[in-house]
Amino acid sequence: MSNAPRTEEDAEYKKLCENHKHLIETLPKCNGWWTPHLHNYNGFWLSPDILKANLLLHTYFKSHPTDIFLASFMKSGTTWLKALVFSTLNRHCYTFSDHYLHKHNPHSAFSPLDAESYPITDFTNSSTPRVFSTHFTRTMLPACMSSCKFVYVCRDPKDVLISMWHFMNKIRSKDLPPLSLDEAFELFCLGVSDYGPFWEQVLSYWSASLEYPDKILFLKYEDMKKEPEVVVKKLAAFVGKPITVEEEEKGVVREIVKLCSFENLSNLEVNKEGFEKFGRLVNIEKRDFFRKGVIGDWKNYLTKEMKERIDGITAQKFKGSGLIFTATG
């Protein structure tokens, strides 16, 4: 952060705050998952702080052609993918016996674009490539990012719902009653969830990946679980640092997968205690980023009717897009 006087930017920031306040007062709102309300902005539901972060992003952020963005809907495998991307990009900087991830949560390796902070962090001295993370839909990002590379991960919406419901209840304001599964399910189906609707957000990246396959690597969580080594090699090639024959023979890919596995990361002391800070106000316990990391946990919570309703919405929303989710039961 820069502490130097920024009179012109301060004036611009004050104007932004006024615009934000006006938006909050005029936008449609609905019950939130971890905040009292979500507001519909350009077709997507955001909490007041996240909406402000989006305004800040459009006002101040300047992208570099070499930037890499990791994008996802909440609870779609973000923590795991951050670990994989970071360790793949920086595999020549650390040994697997003394690695950055042994001492730091994966979220600390990426600068979050969704965190409201001012003065704006100065990234000009960051190493190249700069790596960022976001849950914003593709259409809500500044146009300057269109020339950059994105890695996007999606997940079966039924598992997303259950994972997000558990997570939100952990970070939900203590002034609010617990969020019931029935309420979370209904809100999710209506598209009312942080950064939602889920289906529209996924489609924004899927469509872009078809149009710009060299700029957007679209991954499925389920495929990552089945063939993690294949995904690591895809990631390495996509970010411009392909795995060499020598590295493959030395087992580098296998070591990256082992290092970033749910079993390993969730059992590291650094991920069992302490908080990860996002912006000025949000502190999340590191252990809350690790729950089960499995496919099909929704079966333990959703009724047959619930399952059929979500599957029906998914089929309708994705019809004609070419995007298909493998059934998990």
VOZALO-566331 format. One record per residue: x, y, z of N, C-alpha, C, CB in turn; residue in one letter. Coordinates in steps of 0.02 Angstrom, whole numbers, plus 50000, padded with zeros to 5 digits. Atoms other than C-alpha are relative to their C-alpha. Last residue first. Glycine has a CB too. Example, Ala and Ser with C-alpha at 12.3 -4.5 7.8 and 13.67 -1.06 7.14 Angstrom:
residues 2
49958 49941 49997 50684 49947 50357 49961 50055 50037 50020 50023 49929 s
50045 49941 50000 50615 49775 50390 50045 50060 50000 49950 50001 50062 a
This chain:
residues 329
50050 50039 49963 48721 48001 49553 49932 50030 49993 50017 49997 50072 g
49967 50027 49940 48872 48104 49504 49948 49964 50043 50034 50057 50041 t
50044 50014 49944 48816 48138 49326 50039 49970 50058 49943 49953 49978 a
50007 50071 49991 48952 48207 49213 49959 49988 50063 50069 49966 50005 t
49973 50025 49937 48919 48391 49184 49988 49925 50003 49967 50037 50061 f
50035 50057 49970 48897 48446 49004 50035 49982 50065 49999 49939 49952 i
49973 50014 49934 48941 48611 48919 49959 49946 50034 50002 50065 50044 l
49948 50050 50007 48902 48609 48733 50032 49982 50066 50053 50024 49952 g
49935 49969 49988 48807 48771 48749 50058 49952 49988 50004 50026 50071 s
49971 49971 50060 48647 48709 48666 50068 50031 50009 49954 50052 49975 g
50023 50028 50063 48558 48680 48831 50030 50037 49940 49923 50001 49996 k
49943 50018 50041 48664 48741 48976 49981 49972 49931 50043 49950 50036 f
49953 49943 50007 48526 48837 49065 50056 49984 49950 50030 50018 50068 k
50032 49945 50036 48391 48706 49036 50049 50056 49986 49940 50027 50040 q
50012 50022 50069 48499 48557 49083 49970 50057 49959 49953 49940 49999 a
49936 50005 50034 48562 48648 49238 49991 49981 49927 50045 49949 50036 t
49978 49931 50013 48387 48699 49292 50065 49998 49960 50009 50039 50066 i
50043 49972 50051 48328 48519 49274 50020 50071 49981 49927 49999 50024 g
49980 50030 50063 48477 48451 49370 49959 50028 49942 49994 49924 50003 d
49937 49970 50020 48439 48575 49509 50024 49972 49933 50054 49989 50054 i
50012 49930 50016 48257 48522 49518 50064 50034 49976 49971 50037 50060 r
50032 49995 50066 48296 48337 49504 49988 50073 49981 49934 49962 50000 e
49952 50019 50051 48418 48344 49649 49971 50010 49931 50021 49926 50010 k
49950 49946 50004 48296 48438 49759 50050 49987 49944 50036 50008 50067 m
50034 49943 50031 48157 48314 49721 50048 50059 49991 49939 50021 50042 e
50007 50016 50071 48270 48166 49759 49969 50058 49962 49957 49936 49990 k
50051 50050 50015 48314 48246 49925 49999 49987 49925 49930 50023 50025 t
50055 49982 50043 48478 48337 49951 49951 49942 49990 50026 50023 49933 l
50040 49943 49977 48592 48315 50102 49937 50013 49957 50042 50062 50000 y
50012 50005 49928 48701 48159 50099 49952 50054 50025 50065 50004 50038 n
50046 50057 49989 48689 48146 49909 49982 49993 50074 50032 49935 49974 k
50069 49976 50001 48765 48321 49897 49950 49944 50015 49984 50032 49933 w
50022 49994 49930 48932 48243 49947 49928 50024 50005 50046 50049 50037 d
50063 50033 49984 48947 48187 49765 49977 50004 50072 50005 49931 49982 g
50053 49994 50050 49130 48224 49731 49938 49964 50025 50023 49971 49932 i
50021 50060 50036 49248 48251 49877 49947 50016 49948 49973 49948 50050 v
49966 50004 50064 49349 48394 49950 49983 49938 49960 50073 50002 50011 g
49995 50070 50022 49287 48361 50126 50039 49992 49935 49931 49971 49992 k
50054 50038 49969 49294 48523 50228 50005 49926 49982 49931 50028 49978 r
49993 50071 50011 49449 48629 50198 49944 49963 50036 50070 49975 50024 f
49992 50011 50071 49434 48817 50175 50004 49926 49983 50063 50036 49975 f
50065 50001 50032 49362 48830 50350 50004 49992 49924 49963 50063 50016 d
50026 50068 50001 49530 48778 50422 49932 49995 49966 49994 49973 50071 r
49969 50040 50053 49603 48945 50370 49971 49930 49997 50075 49996 50011 k
49955 50049 49971 49481 49043 50477 50026 49954 49946 49963 49959 50055 e
50028 50067 50003 49410 49184 50373 50050 49952 50030 49983 49980 49928 i
49950 50048 49976 49439 49368 50407 49969 49931 50002 50028 50021 50070 n
50016 50071 49999 49337 49493 50306 50060 49958 50022 49976 49977 49932 v
50049 50021 49950 49344 49678 50347 49992 49925 50009 49935 50028 49982 l
49994 49968 49935 49488 49767 50264 49958 49967 50053 49981 50072 49994 r
50020 49930 49994 49517 49660 50112 50006 50025 50071 49929 50009 49975 g
50022 49978 50066 49522 49471 50126 49975 50071 50006 49945 49952 49971 f
50034 49935 50004 49621 49411 50277 49984 50017 49927 50042 50055 50032 k
49979 49971 50064 49663 49228 50303 49959 50063 49990 49990 49949 49940 e
50049 49972 50046 49649 49178 50484 50033 50021 49935 49963 50059 50033 f
49989 49933 50027 49743 49070 50608 49948 50018 49948 50068 50004 49970 g
50011 49945 49953 49744 48883 50639 50015 50067 49967 50043 49992 50063 e
50043 50021 49945 49733 48719 50546 49984 50056 50049 50034 49943 50037 k
50070 49997 50021 49799 48775 50377 49951 49978 50054 49991 49957 49939 n
50015 49932 50021 49974 48820 50438 49927 50008 49979 50046 50020 49942 v
50015 49957 49942 49981 48656 50534 49979 50070 49980 50060 50003 50046 e
49944 49956 49983 49971 48556 50373 49980 50046 50057 50022 50041 49938 l
49965 50024 49940 49838 48421 50379 50061 50041 50018 50021 49929 49990 n
50045 49994 49942 49715 48505 50259 50034 49978 50065 49938 49958 49990 s
50012 49930 49981 49853 48533 50131 49959 50006 50064 49965 50037 49943 l
49938 49967 49976 49912 48352 50129 49986 50071 50025 50051 50002 49944 n
49975 50034 49940 49744 48264 50122 50061 50035 50028 50016 49926 49984 e
50042 49981 49943 49670 48390 50001 50028 49971 50064 49927 49978 49989 f
50058 50042 49986 49815 48360 49882 49961 50024 50061 50022 49927 50010 s
50062 49961 50001 49927 48505 49836 49938 49959 50015 49992 50032 49933 c
49995 49940 49958 50093 48427 49886 49933 50035 50007 50052 50049 49970 l
49996 50022 49930 50046 48258 49813 50001 50059 50048 50063 49956 50012 k
50066 50027 49982 49992 48332 49647 49998 49980 50073 49982 49940 49955 v
50045 49943 49996 50151 48436 49637 49930 49977 50022 49996 50036 49932 i
49986 49964 49937 50256 48283 49680 49955 50061 50009 50074 50022 50001 e
50026 50040 49945 50174 48179 49542 50011 50035 50067 50033 49931 50002 r
50074 49995 50003 50207 48315 49416 49969 49963 50058 49973 49973 49933 v
50019 49933 49978 50390 48327 49469 49923 50008 50002 50031 50053 49954 v
50060 50003 49958 50417 48139 49458 49975 50067 50025 50012 49956 50058 g
49981 49990 49929 50597 48147 49399 49939 49999 50046 50037 50066 50007 k
49963 50059 49978 50547 48071 49231 50020 50005 50073 50063 49991 49956 e
50048 50055 49994 50415 48205 49209 50035 49937 50025 49967 49986 49932 e
50041 49989 49940 50541 48341 49248 49951 49943 50010 49961 50067 49994 e
49957 50012 49942 50663 48270 49119 49961 50008 50065 50060 50047 50000 e
49992 50073 49995 50528 48260 48987 50040 49983 50062 50033 49971 49937 v
49951 50030 50044 50489 48443 49019 50001 49924 50010 50070 50030 50012 t
49960 50050 49966 50329 48509 49096 50048 49967 49950 49954 49946 50034 i
50017 50071 50008 50269 48662 49002 50047 49953 50038 50001 49981 49927 p
49944 50035 49969 50299 48836 49073 49988 49925 49997 50010 50023 50073 k
49938 49989 50036 50193 48951 48965 50061 49968 50031 50012 50072 49995 g
49966 49941 49972 50045 48968 49081 50068 50012 49970 50007 49993 50076 v
50041 49941 50009 49942 48850 48973 50034 50063 50024 49934 49991 50035 f
49997 49979 50071 50077 48718 48959 49963 50065 49990 49971 49945 49954 a
49931 49980 50015 50098 48708 49148 50006 50025 49928 50047 49941 50012 a
49986 49935 49969 49911 48706 49177 50069 50025 49981 49994 49995 50076 l
50038 49950 50037 49883 48565 49053 50014 50070 50026 49925 49986 50004 k
49964 49991 50064 50024 48465 49133 49964 50051 49955 50007 49933 49964 k
49938 49963 49986 49946 48493 49304 50038 50012 49936 50044 49961 50050 v
50018 49930 49990 49775 48440 49237 50063 50042 50013 49951 50008 50058 v
50016 49974 50067 49843 48275 49170 49985 50075 50005 49939 49963 49970 v
49936 49992 50035 49923 48242 49339 49990 50028 49930 50038 49934 49998 e
49965 49939 49979 49757 48275 49428 50066 50011 49963 50014 49997 50075 p
49935 50001 50033 49661 48145 49327 50040 50063 50017 49991 49995 49923 e
49988 50064 50034 49501 48095 49417 50071 49996 49972 49949 49990 49945 k
49996 50054 49950 49495 48236 49545 50019 49934 49967 49932 49993 50036 k
49940 49989 49960 49537 48368 49415 50009 49944 50050 49998 50068 50036 m
49944 50024 50041 49405 48297 49299 50066 50007 50037 50003 50038 49933 d
50006 50072 50003 49273 48319 49436 50057 49969 49959 49932 49980 49971 e
49975 50028 49937 49331 48496 49469 50001 49924 49998 49957 50024 50059 y
50054 50026 49957 49302 48542 49288 50031 49967 50061 49955 49949 49960 k
49992 50064 49966 49426 48653 49198 49938 49980 50039 50061 50002 50046 l
50061 50017 49963 49414 48794 49071 50007 49929 50027 49936 50006 49954 f
49998 50072 49989 49581 48865 49015 49942 49983 50046 50069 49978 50032 l
50038 50027 49944 49548 49039 48948 50003 49924 50002 49926 50023 49996 i
50002 49952 49945 49666 49142 48839 49963 49972 50062 49966 50063 49977 k
49931 49985 49980 49723 49017 48707 50003 50047 50059 50039 50029 49942 d
49971 50057 49964 49546 48945 48697 50073 50011 50022 49997 49939 49957 p
49929 49984 49991 49475 49117 48652 50035 49944 50039 50008 50069 50038 y
49981 49948 50047 49301 49090 48578 50075 50015 50004 49961 50063 50013 e
50010 50026 50067 49267 48924 48662 50024 50050 49948 49926 49984 49988 l
49948 50050 50012 49344 48986 48824 49994 49969 49931 49997 49945 50054 s
49937 49965 50016 49236 49143 48816 50056 49950 49985 50020 50046 50058 a
50008 49970 50067 49077 49038 48806 50065 50034 49979 49942 50050 50000 s
50002 50054 50049 49133 48933 48955 49996 50028 49929 49939 49954 50013 w
49932 50022 50011 49182 49087 49056 50003 49943 49948 50031 49976 50065 y
49962 49942 50024 49013 49175 49042 50073 49980 49985 49999 50056 50053 s
50006 49992 50072 48926 49006 49052 50040 50059 49973 49927 50009 49981 l
49963 50054 50033 48992 48973 49227 49999 50010 49924 49971 49931 50018 v
49929 49987 49989 48930 49142 49289 50043 49948 49964 50016 50000 50076 q
49980 49945 50043 48760 49120 49208 50074 50016 50008 49958 50062 50015 e
49998 50023 50069 48739 48950 49289 50023 50054 49952 49931 49974 49979 w
49946 50047 50014 48786 49005 49464 50006 49985 49926 49989 49935 50038 f
50015 50071 50005 48668 49153 49469 50060 49957 49980 49944 49991 49951 p
50046 50038 50043 48764 49210 49564 49957 50045 49957 49955 49957 50043 g
49972 50004 50068 48914 49308 49631 49954 49962 49951 50067 49966 50001 y
49944 49955 50013 48851 49278 49809 50032 49984 49933 50053 49994 50056 d
49944 50020 49958 48689 49182 49795 50058 50046 49982 50019 49924 49990 s
49981 49951 49949 48518 49222 49723 50052 49969 50047 49937 50023 50040 v
49941 49963 50023 48504 49120 49563 50026 50050 50050 49984 50036 49936 g
50023 49936 50028 48326 49066 49602 50058 50042 49974 49962 50039 50053 l
50039 50015 50060 48389 48888 49625 49974 50063 49966 49942 49954 50018 c
49954 50023 50052 48521 48951 49746 49964 49987 49935 50038 49937 50023 f
49964 49942 50024 48394 49049 49849 50046 49981 49941 50041 50032 50056 l
50048 49959 50038 48281 48897 49863 50035 50062 49971 49942 50022 50045 e
50019 50035 50061 48424 48782 49913 49955 50044 49957 49965 49934 50015 f
49942 49996 50045 48494 48905 50040 49983 49968 49933 50061 49965 50032 a
49996 49932 50025 48321 48923 50118 50057 50008 49951 50008 50049 50059 e
50058 49986 50042 48295 48735 50129 50003 50071 49972 49935 49990 50040 d
49987 50029 50065 48472 48709 50194 49942 50014 49952 50011 49924 50006 l
50023 50069 50007 48439 48829 50337 50016 49974 49929 49925 49994 50014 s
50033 50007 50065 48546 48985 50359 49981 49926 49991 50046 50024 49941 l
49968 50046 50048 48585 49009 50543 49959 49994 49936 50010 49930 50032 p
50013 50070 49983 48504 49163 50622 50035 49954 49950 49924 49985 50000 p
50051 50031 50043 48591 49330 50591 49987 49928 50022 50021 50002 49926 l
50063 49963 49989 48682 49436 50720 49943 49971 49959 50010 50073 49983 d
50031 50029 49940 48821 49305 50723 49935 50036 50017 50049 50004 50060 k
50003 49954 49943 48861 49360 50545 49964 49967 50058 49966 50066 49980 s
50060 49959 49995 48888 49211 50430 50001 50043 50063 49937 49956 49999 r
49978 49929 50002 49068 49149 50413 49941 50048 50007 50038 50014 49935 i
49942 49990 49957 49033 48969 50467 50021 50073 50003 50058 49958 49976 k
50023 50002 49930 48856 48967 50397 50059 50010 50048 49965 49933 50014 n
50033 49937 49983 48927 49024 50231 49975 50001 50072 49942 50013 49953 m
49951 49947 49993 49048 48878 50222 49968 50065 50023 50036 50012 49934 f
49959 50012 49940 48918 48743 50254 50047 50059 50013 50041 49935 49991 h
50045 49995 49943 48796 48818 50127 50039 49988 50066 49942 49948 49994 w
50009 49929 49985 48937 48844 50002 49955 50010 50060 49970 50036 49939 m
49937 49973 49973 48989 48662 50010 49992 50073 50019 50057 49992 49948 s
49989 50029 49933 48810 48602 49990 50063 50029 50032 50004 49924 49997 i
50051 49979 49953 48770 48719 49845 50015 49976 50071 49931 49974 49978 l
49986 49929 49986 48934 48687 49754 49951 50025 50053 49995 50043 49936 v
49946 49999 49952 48905 48499 49769 50019 50072 50019 50062 49963 49972 d
50028 50030 49939 48736 48518 49684 50053 49998 50055 49974 49928 49986 k
50034 49950 49958 48808 48641 49558 49971 49971 50064 49945 50032 49962 p
50070 50019 49998 48932 48510 49493 49963 50047 50047 49991 49925 50023 d
50015 50060 49961 49096 48605 49484 49925 49986 49997 50023 50008 50075 r
50071 50006 49983 49181 48740 49382 49989 49933 50034 49954 50008 49937 c
50022 50066 49977 49362 48795 49371 49926 50002 50018 50042 49976 50060 v
50066 50002 49968 49427 48941 49269 49984 49928 50020 49946 50028 49953 y
50012 50070 49985 49608 48979 49225 49934 49998 50039 50059 49967 50040 v
50043 50020 49945 49619 49149 49142 50000 49924 50006 49928 50027 49990 f
50019 50071 49995 49753 49225 49031 49959 49987 50063 50063 49957 49999 k
49963 50040 49952 49757 49411 48992 49976 49928 50001 49994 50030 50071 c
49940 50026 50033 49700 49504 48836 50042 49955 50045 50043 50058 49975 s
50018 50048 50053 49523 49525 48902 50060 49971 49964 49955 50035 49949 s
49978 50067 49983 49585 49603 49064 49990 49950 49943 49964 49975 50061 m
49928 50005 50006 49577 49782 48999 50027 49930 50015 50034 50050 50047 c
49982 50021 50068 49390 49760 48973 50075 49991 49992 49975 50052 49950 a
49980 49946 50045 49363 49770 49161 50022 49973 49932 50055 50041 50031 p
49930 49982 49995 49277 49618 49239 50017 50056 49951 50045 49939 49988 l
49994 49947 49950 49089 49604 49266 50073 50021 50010 49971 49978 50065 m
50029 49937 50026 49057 49506 49105 50006 50057 50049 49928 49989 49983 t
49957 49972 50053 49176 49366 49157 49975 50069 49978 50002 49953 49940 r
50015 50027 50065 49080 49334 49318 50042 50036 49947 49925 50008 49984 t
50043 49961 50044 49169 49390 49474 49987 49964 49935 50030 50069 49987 f
50063 50037 50009 49238 49255 49588 49953 50038 49954 49966 49986 50068 h
50064 49966 49999 49416 49321 49574 49942 49951 49995 49995 50052 49943 t
50058 50045 49996 49598 49274 49594 49936 50041 50003 50005 49953 50061 s
50057 49973 49964 49759 49361 49543 49944 49947 50002 49975 50066 49967 f
50056 50047 49996 49932 49309 49486 49945 50029 50045 50024 49932 50027 v
50039 49985 49941 50066 49429 49422 49940 49952 50001 49976 50076 50001 r
50066 49968 50008 50178 49347 49294 49967 50014 50067 49955 49956 49957 p
50036 50018 50060 50298 49423 49327 50002 49924 49990 50030 50037 49938 t
49964 50041 50048 50347 49475 49503 49956 49983 49941 50027 49936 50034 s
50011 50072 49992 50254 49615 49589 50038 49962 49946 49924 49983 49996 s
49937 50032 49985 50331 49789 49582 49993 49925 50011 50031 50031 50061 n
49951 49988 50053 50185 49869 49491 50067 49965 50013 50012 50073 49992 t
49973 50064 50022 50056 49787 49605 50058 50008 49951 49946 49958 49969 f
49957 49988 50058 50014 49945 49703 50035 49935 49981 50051 50057 50015 d
49934 50030 49998 49871 49901 49820 50038 50013 49935 49994 49925 50012 t
49994 50060 50040 49728 50024 49807 50071 49973 50003 49979 50014 49928 i
49978 49990 50069 49717 50149 49949 50009 49933 49963 50066 50040 49998 p
49979 49934 50024 49590 50080 49986 50048 50030 50051 49938 50047 49988 y
49945 49970 49963 49533 49899 49999 50018 50067 49969 50061 49953 50002 s
50005 49927 49999 49376 49803 49951 50056 50028 50043 49931 50025 50027 e
49994 49972 49933 49424 49623 49918 50002 50076 49997 50064 49973 50035 a
50066 49988 49972 49357 49549 49756 50002 50033 50069 49962 49935 50004 d
50028 49940 50031 49518 49562 49656 49934 50020 50032 49991 49989 49926 l
50071 50003 50016 49605 49440 49773 49974 50066 49972 49960 49981 50062 p
50031 49937 49979 49796 49441 49760 49926 49998 49980 50036 50062 49968 s
50036 49962 50051 49852 49261 49749 49971 50063 50028 49944 49956 49969 f
49957 49996 50060 49984 49167 49850 49968 50041 49944 50015 49930 49975 a
49952 49945 49991 49897 49203 50016 50044 50010 49938 50044 49988 50061 s
50032 49936 50017 49749 49097 49962 50049 50059 50005 49941 50012 50045 h
50001 49987 50072 49858 48941 49959 49971 50067 49981 49963 49946 49965 p
50062 50024 50030 49886 48954 50149 50000 50017 49926 49938 50031 50035 n
50050 49951 50019 50068 48983 50192 49938 49966 49971 50029 50050 49949 h
50002 49946 49951 50206 48889 50281 49945 50051 49987 50066 50034 50003 k
49992 50030 49933 50210 48719 50196 49990 50052 50054 50069 49967 50006 h
50065 50023 49976 50137 48802 50041 50005 49963 50067 49969 49954 49948 l
50042 49943 49978 50298 48900 50015 49936 49976 50031 49985 50046 49940 y
50041 49964 50049 50394 48736 50002 49960 50057 50032 49952 49952 49966 h
50001 49935 49968 50537 48656 50097 49963 50048 49953 50072 50027 50017 d
49990 50011 49928 50531 48469 50061 49998 50066 50039 50067 49965 50012 s
50062 50028 49973 50455 48494 49888 50006 49984 50075 49981 49936 49962 f
49995 50073 49998 50596 48611 49844 49936 49973 50030 50064 49976 50040 t
50003 50035 49936 50555 48788 49796 50015 49926 49992 49930 50010 50033 y
49982 49954 49945 50585 48917 49658 50003 49965 50068 49951 50057 50004 c
49927 49994 49999 50590 48800 49507 50024 50043 50058 50024 50029 49934 h
49970 50065 49982 50410 48740 49535 50077 50003 50001 49979 49947 49951 r
49939 49986 49962 50347 48919 49540 50038 49937 50019 49982 50038 50063 n
49966 49940 50024 50213 48913 49405 50069 50009 50032 49958 50061 50012 l
49979 50014 50069 50163 48734 49447 50040 50058 49971 49939 49986 49955 t
49944 50046 49997 50162 48767 49635 50025 49981 49930 49980 49937 50038 s
49940 49969 49970 50056 48922 49613 50059 49953 49999 49985 50021 50073 f
49974 49948 50045 49933 48845 49490 50064 50030 50029 49948 50055 49989 v
49973 50031 50060 49910 48687 49594 50032 50051 49953 49945 49962 49963 l
49939 50036 49981 49889 48778 49760 50033 49970 49938 49983 49945 50051 a
49949 49950 49984 49766 48901 49684 50066 49966 50017 49977 50046 50058 k
49973 49976 50063 49672 48755 49606 50053 50054 50012 49944 50028 49957 l
49958 50052 50031 49652 48671 49775 50032 50026 49936 49958 49938 49984 w
49941 50007 49959 49587 48829 49859 50049 49950 49969 49981 49977 50071 t
49956 49942 50006 49466 48867 49717 50066 49991 50038 49965 50062 50024 t
49932 50027 50003 49387 48695 49707 50052 50054 49996 50006 49953 49941 g
49995 50044 50059 49211 48752 49663 50068 49968 49994 49985 50040 49938 s
50001 50070 49978 49166 48828 49831 49999 49951 49941 49939 49988 50043 k
49980 50019 49932 49130 49002 49762 49991 49926 50012 49959 50040 50051 m
50057 49987 49957 49115 49016 49573 50022 49976 50070 49934 49963 49975 f
50043 50055 49981 49285 49019 49493 49938 50026 50033 50037 49951 50047 s
50070 49982 49990 49422 49126 49419 49959 49938 50016 49971 50036 49938 a
50034 50061 49983 49612 49115 49428 49928 50019 50018 50036 49961 50058 l
50057 49996 49954 49686 49263 49337 49970 49931 50011 49947 50049 49974 f
50038 50062 49999 49858 49267 49256 49947 50005 50054 50046 49937 50012 i
50039 50018 49940 49939 49433 49210 49964 49934 49990 49950 50056 50017 d
49976 50064 49972 50065 49434 49067 49961 49978 50061 50073 50006 50017 t
50012 50055 50046 49974 49567 48964 50019 49932 50028 50037 50011 49936 p
49941 50010 50041 49974 49682 49117 49986 49941 49953 50064 49987 50044 h
49974 50067 50013 49811 49744 49193 50065 50002 49960 49949 49958 49963 s
49967 49998 50065 49776 49914 49268 50032 49931 49988 50053 50058 49996 k
49957 50056 50019 49651 49915 49412 50027 50008 49929 49963 49934 50006 f
49928 49995 49986 49590 50084 49474 50044 49945 49969 50010 50000 50072 y
49972 49932 49996 49412 50126 49424 50076 50000 50001 49974 50034 50061 t
50009 49965 50064 49347 49959 49362 50033 50069 50000 49925 50007 49985 h
49964 50037 50052 49419 49866 49511 49997 50036 49933 49972 49930 49994 l
49929 49984 49992 49358 49997 49634 50042 49968 49945 50025 49978 50069 l
49993 49931 50023 49180 49977 49568 50073 50023 50005 49955 50047 50042 l
50005 50001 50073 49196 49789 49585 50007 50070 49972 49933 49969 49979 n
49937 50025 50027 49261 49806 49763 49998 49999 49924 50014 49929 50027 a
49952 49945 49997 49111 49914 49805 50067 49979 49971 50009 50024 50073 k
50019 49952 50052 48996 49777 49744 50048 50058 49999 49927 50025 50012 l
49975 50028 50063 49092 49653 49850 49981 50045 49942 49972 49928 49989 i
49927 49993 50003 49066 49761 50004 50029 49975 49935 50033 49964 50058 d
49979 49930 50007 48878 49781 49973 50076 50009 49994 49976 50039 50059 p
50007 49966 49936 48852 49594 49944 50024 50072 49992 50041 49963 50057 s
49939 49985 49963 48834 49542 49763 49983 50030 50068 50044 50048 49960 l
50013 49984 49930 48699 49460 49657 50065 50008 50038 49957 49947 50033 w
49967 50045 49953 48720 49465 49469 49993 50026 50071 50074 49991 49981 f
50022 50069 50006 48611 49536 49330 50031 49951 50048 50012 49977 49932 g
49987 50025 50068 48702 49701 49308 49984 49925 49994 50073 50012 49980 n
49963 49950 50039 48698 49728 49496 50018 49970 49933 50064 50025 50039 y
49993 50020 50070 48570 49633 49600 50030 50057 49959 49933 49979 49971 n
50030 49952 50047 48601 49667 49784 50013 49979 49929 50027 50071 50013 h
49963 49998 50063 48629 49538 49920 49964 50048 49954 50008 49929 49968 l
50030 49994 50067 48566 49565 50096 50051 49992 49944 49964 50066 49994 h
50074 49992 49998 48595 49527 50281 49968 49999 49931 49981 50064 50035 p
50015 49930 49983 48770 49459 50250 49924 50007 50000 50034 50050 49949 t
49960 49986 49941 48822 49276 50254 49996 50073 50021 50073 49982 49987 w
49978 50063 49970 48696 49201 50135 50042 50011 50063 50039 49959 49949 w
49932 50023 50014 48602 49358 50088 50015 49935 50034 50049 50052 50020 g
49964 50026 49942 48415 49392 50081 50069 49973 49980 49959 49945 50035 n
50030 50062 49975 48363 49491 49929 50041 49977 50059 49996 49945 49943 c
49963 50037 49950 48395 49662 49853 49961 49938 50022 50014 50043 50060 k
50041 50052 49970 48349 49761 49698 50041 49961 50051 49972 49952 49945 p
50000 50067 50031 48466 49909 49672 49952 49952 50034 50071 49971 50001 l
50047 50006 50057 48419 50087 49722 49996 49931 49969 50020 50049 49947 t
50067 49976 49983 48492 50116 49895 49949 49987 49945 50001 50074 50016 e
50027 50043 49947 48645 50009 49865 49928 50019 50016 50044 50005 50063 i
50017 50065 50029 48676 50101 49702 49967 49955 50052 50062 49966 49972 l
50061 49990 50040 48669 50272 49786 49977 49933 49970 50013 50052 49944 h
50056 49990 49953 48794 50218 49919 49934 50008 49962 50013 50061 50044 k
50014 50064 49968 48911 50151 49786 49940 50005 50046 50061 49975 50038 h
50035 50040 50050 48900 50312 49686 49980 49932 50028 50044 49990 49938 n
50067 49970 50008 48944 50411 49841 49959 49960 49950 50006 50074 49978 e
50039 50019 49940 49089 50294 49879 49929 50028 49997 50035 50026 50063 c
50018 50071 50006 49152 50314 49701 49958 49977 50059 50064 49957 49994 l
50054 50002 50049 49147 50503 49718 49976 49928 49991 50023 50029 49933 k
50059 49974 49966 49250 50490 49877 49939 49999 49953 50012 50072 50024 k
50025 50052 49955 49374 50379 49785 49937 50023 50037 50054 49981 50051 y
50032 50051 50041 49392 50504 49644 49970 49945 50043 50050 49970 49949 e
50062 49970 50024 49427 50642 49768 49961 49950 49959 50014 50064 49959 a
50045 49998 49943 49555 50531 49854 49933 50030 49980 50031 50042 50057 d
50030 50066 49992 49630 50492 49685 49953 49999 50060 50055 49947 50009 e
50046 50012 50055 49656 50677 49651 49965 49932 50007 50037 50003 49933 e
50057 49955 49998 49728 50709 49824 49950 49985 49945 50023 50071 49995 t
50028 50013 50065 49842 50557 49832 49936 50041 49993 49987 49924 49988 r
50062 49964 50013 49959 50593 49978 49975 49989 49929 50009 50075 50013 p
49989 49932 50024 50090 50455 49996 49933 50035 49988 50042 49999 49935 a
50024 49952 49950 50047 50304 50103 50009 50072 49978 50036 49988 50066 n
49963 49937 50002 50058 50175 49963 49970 50048 50051 50000 50031 49929 s
50042 49940 50000 50000 50000 50000 50044 50063 50000 49953 50000 50061 m
